[in-house]
Amino acid sequence: MPFRPSHRQLEYLIALGEAGHFGEAARRCHVSQPTLSVQVALLEKQLGVALIDRMPGQVTPTPVGAEIIRAAKVVLSGLDEIRALAISSKGNLGGAIRLGVAPSFGPYFLPYLLPRLHRQHPDLKLYIREDRPRQLEKAVLQGETDCGVGPVPFHEPDLVAEVICRERIYLGVPHKHPLADHRSVPMAALEGMRLLTLGPGHRLLDDVRKLAEMSGAILAEDYEGSSLDAIRQMVSIEMGLSLFPELYVRSEFAKDENIRLLTIEDWQGTRDIAFFWRKSSARGRHFQSLAELGRQVAEGLFASGSIGGT
């Protein structure tokens, strides 16, 4: 019979790859260091390849070891899905969901979603991870996260995306800026203006970069915001202009009198938000239900129409 790695061996290998140290990996797995070391060495012998480079005080996966670790995460995620499907017969969406959220959307959406989700599934455990959209997509594909919510993933055929809403994207300008008295401006009015943005991995960076290319605005290469709050503060002290998505604006701009929000007349100025999960996931029905609830919540949030003077 062909050799098949055990569940525990895969867990040990993943922990060792993440920890980079046998002692720390053993602590994470709640076993002794010799037990973990022996099982990883046995796995290497059974597979006939070196999975770990062992150096004094540190270990790192070999190239093939890194590939096997990625595959092992997906395998273990699949086993978790089998357990979740059994639990779901109790009407609990599988008992637990590891949900990844984009920082430009999740913190302003979850306070409305979670109470309704808890009322409908009171025993559901939701483990929330906040990260940049591209990292979330990678985590979902590798089985580290079950489902994500944020801007629709691009060019990811192995992900299913269920759109729940479309957000307007507003241009924020300092209240004393020459454009501040306008409700909307043509894209050409941004020529030569300095645009601030979030760092790599954020879809808003892509939006700002495209807008800069189309309008002749200048992308602020010397500054990458770590959060929308940080960028909002920079705009308020006249360090530049930036883009802000609608739900963030509704949540955080109510008392900010130092920034004016405008629309750009000849630019699309929207982004689609979706729940997304692996196409191969056995729990697609669970995530579809979650996305449907998210859509209902979003419809209520955006039902009041446009914001501010736009």
N, C-alpha and C positions, 0 to 999 in steps of 0.2 A: 504494500500500500504506500502511495506517495506520502512523503513527510509533510505535515501541516503544523505550522507554529501554533503554540497554545495561546490562549487569551492572555495569560499572565506573562508569557515571554514577550508578547507585543507590548503590553503595558510597561514592562521593565525597559524595553528598548526605547520606547517613546520618552519615558521619564529621563533616561540617561542622556538621550539626545538633547532634551530641553535643559537639563540641569548642568551638563558638562562635567559632572563629578559623581563618582560611584556612591559616596556617602550621602550626598544630597538626594540623589535618585532613590536610594534605598529608603530614606526618611519619607519621601513623598509616597512611596508604595507601601510603607508600613511593614517592611521586611528588613532582615539583617543585610549588611553589605555583602558578606560572602554568598548569601543566597542569590542576591541579584546578580553578582559577578559570575557565579557559576552558570546561572540560567542564560545570561547573555552569551557567554562563551559557548555553551551547548548549542544555542541557536545558530551561532556562526559556524560551528562544526557541522550541524545538520544541513545548513544551507550551502556550505562549501565556499563561503565568501567572508572576507573581513568586513564587519559592519561598523567597527569603532576603531579609531586611531587612539592608542593609549600613550599619553605623555605624562611626565611627572606633574602631579597636581591638577591635571586637566585631561579630559577626553573630548574628542569631536567625532561626529559621524564621518565615515568615508563617503565618497560620492554615491556609491551604491547603497550605503547605509542610510543616507539622507533620503534617497528615493524610496527605500523600503519603509522608513519612518512615515513618510507622507502617505504611502499606501496603507500602512497599519492604522493610521488615524481614521481613514475612511472605513476600513474593516470594522474597527471597534465602534465607530458611529453607527454602522449598519446593525451591529448586535444590539446597541441601545435602541435602535428603531424597532427591532423585533419586540423587545420588552415593552416599548411604548405602545405598539399596536395592541398588545395584549391588554395593557392597562386602559386603553382607549375604549374598550368595551363597556367601561363604567361611565362613559360620557365625559371624560376629563382631558381630552386632547393629548392623551399619551402620558399624563402625569407630570411631565417636566419638558420645558422648551428652553434651549439656549438661544437667546435672541440677541442679535447684533444690531446696533442702531448707529446711524450717522449723527455726529455731534451737531450738525447744522439743522437737524430735523427732530431727532428722537427726544431730546429733553423738553421740547415744546409740544410734543404730540403725546408722549406716554402718560402725562398726568390726566389726560382725557380718556385714553384707551384703557389704562390699567384698572380703574374702578369698575368699568363695565365688564371687562374680562374676568375680574375677580368675582363679580356677582354671578356671572354665568358659569364659571368653572372655579368654585371656591377652593378646591384642593389642588389646583394646578400650580406647580412651582415654576417660576419664570426667572431664569438666570440671565441678567442683562450685561452685555458687553458693549461699550462705546468705543468706536474706532473710525478712522477715515474710511470712506466708502471702498476704496480699492483694497484695503486690508481686510475689510469685512467680506468682500466678495471672495478673496483668497481663503479666508477662514471657513466660509461656507463650503467652498469647493473641496477643501481638505478635510471636512468633517469635524473641524474644531468648534464650529457654530452650526446650529440646526437651520436657522432662518435669519435673514437680515431684513431691515427696513431702512430705506434711504433712496437717493436718486437711482433711477433705473440703470442697471448695469449695461455697459456697452460691449458688444462683441464677445459675449460669454454664452456660447451655444449649450453649455452644460448646466446652465441655470434656467429655472422657470421664474418669470417675473410677473406679478399680478399688480397692475397699477391701481392705486387707491385714490389718488388726487393729482391735480395739477396746480402748482404754486406759481403765483406771479413773482417776478424778481424785480425789485425796485432799486433805483439808483439813489444812494444817499449822498447828500452834499452838505457842507457846513452851512449854518443858517445865514451867514454873511457872504456866502459865495455868490458870484454874479448870476448863477443859474437858479438860486434859491427861490426866486419869486415866480418861477414857472411851475406849472403842474405837469407838463411833459415837454421834452426837448427832442429835436432831431439828433440822430446819431452823430452827425457832423459837428455838433456843438461840443463834443468831447475831445476834438482834436487838440493835442498838446496837453490835455489834462492828465494828472497823475492818478493812477488807479491802484488802490491797495487790495490785497487778496490773501486768502488762506494759503497754506503751504502745499507741497506736492501730496497727491493722494486724495485731495478734495475735488469734487466735481465743480465746485464754484470757481476753482482756479482755472479750469478749462473754459468756463463761461466768461470770466474776466479776460483771459488771454484772447479769446475769439473776438470779444467786444473791442479790445485794444487794437487788434489787427484790422478790424473793419472800420473803426472810427478814426484811427490815427492817434488815439490816446496812448499814454506812456505807462507801461506796466512797471510798478515799483519793484525792481529786482533786488533792491537793498533791504526790503522788509517783507517778511512772510508772517502773517498773523497766525497765532496759535488757536484763536477762537473768534467767533463773530463779535463777542463782547469787546475783545481787544481792538478789533478793527473799528468798531463803533466809536470807541474812545478816541482812536487816532483821527477818525473823520471829524469828530466833534471839536478837536483842537486844530483843525485846518491842515492836517498832514496829507490830505488827498481825498479822493472820492472812492466809493466802493459799491458793491452790489449786496443786497440783503434779501433773503427769501421771505415770503409772505408770513409764514407762521411765526418765524422769529420776530418779525416786525410787530405782529399782533401781540406777542408776548412781552417784548422788551422795549418798545418804542413809546409806550403810552405816556410816559412822563419825561421823555427826552426832548427838550425844546431847542437843542443845539444842532439838530440835523433836520433837513427837509428831505422828503421822499418824493421822487419824480418817476415817471415812466419815460421810456425811450420810444419815440414814435415809430421808427422804422427798424425795430429790432424785436425778435420774438419775445424775449423777456419772460419765459416760463420754464419750469422744469417739472418733469413727471416723477412722482414718488411711488415706490412699489415695495411690497414684500417679495423677497426672492429666496429660493432654495434650490438644492441640487435636483436636477432632472431625474436622477437615479434614486432619489430618496423614497423610501416606502411610506413616508409620512406626508405625502403630498396633500392628502385629504385634510389632515390637521392644519397645515399651513394655509390651505385654501380657505378653511373656516376662519382662521385668524385674519387673513387678508380681507375677507368679507366684513368682519366686524370692524376692521380698521377703516374700510371704505365708508361704512355707516357713520363712524365717528368723524371722519374727515368731512363728509358732506354736511354734518351739523356745524362743524367749526367754520367752514368757508361759506355757509349759507347767507351770511350777512353782506356778501358782496365785497366791493373794493374798500380800501382803507384810506384814512387821511383825506386829502383833498383830491385824490386821483379818481 
